[in-house]
Amino acid sequence: MPRLMRTVARTAVVAGTATAVSGRVARRQSDRFSDQQDAAANQAGQQAAPAPAPAAAPDTDDMLGQLKELGELKEAGVLTEAEFEAQKAKILGQ
């Protein structure tokens, strides 16, 4: 009977140790997984920063006025065709 008690006690110690080690491993893996998720969420949050607001569209009347002035300067011979096209593209935002 003492031999049987020793075997039972040894089995209880081994089972208890295995349970403790198993729990510790599971906790460590859970913490590691949680840390990875937090890091991924932080990285995704940084990458998904909101885009800057689009620039306000220039006033159409203002653009038309500038284009008229350019046309007059071109007709008067002050601007060449290439200069006129470059300035027109700049005004139209192209």
Number of C-alpha atoms within 10 A of each C-alpha: 6 7 8 9 10 11 12 12 12 12 12 12 12 12 12 12 12 12 12 12 12 12 12 12 12 12 12 12 12 12 12 12 12 12 12 12 12 12 12 12 12 12 11 11 11 10 9 9 8 8 6 6 6 6 6 6 7 11 8 10 9 11 14 13 11 15 17 12 12 19 15 13 14 16 12 10 10 12 16 13 11 9 13 17 14 12 15 17 11 10 15 12 9 7
